[in-house]
């Protein structure tokens, strides 16, 4: 049980740091559901499909629905994903679509038994109503606790750069828990605090669940 004290201290420290980023409690604007399934096609490669839905808590309708598919190659400490995503967005009464090409590269390491670190670099090539742009996202994540634990707390920090605005316009804190009950199913509950310099309400909040199935 030597890991228990550093794991508890790390979880408290990381959660406190994430919460302190918001100067005041941001309004809860979305409830998110993220579903992802992978089926192996070779020793290292899997076919992937996903469906993400973001429901606006004020309007009671979907802000954003993402459907996509791709291929993921996995090694011990590195994953590479390429795929396509169709997105339907609603902005008040206006509705539009996006087509996205996706490239993700994720490196992960476990320097201590009770600490897992990962860094995901994601690039989106976007067609927004005929206008092309690129968005880059970098998410650094820390999982606090041994992999054998049934429940693992985690925290992540994400930056987003959009070529339409030529600035890092989004800064996001994520924090949540991962349930490790089944080798094929991964379930996470999370909350995020997002700072977006383009919005009138610059601090916003969302909560949700993410389910990943690997056959």
ABEGO torsion letter per residue (X at the ends): XAAAAAAAAAAAAAAAAAAAABABBBBBABBBBBBBBBBBABAABBBBBBBBBBBBAAAGBBABBBBBBBBBBBBAABBBBBBBBBBBBBBEABBBBBBBBBBBBBBBBBABAABBBBBBBBBBBBBBGGBBBBBBBBBBBBBBEBAABABBBBBBBBBBBBAAAGBBABBBBBBBBBBAABAABBBBBBBBBBBBAABABABBBBBBBBBBBBX
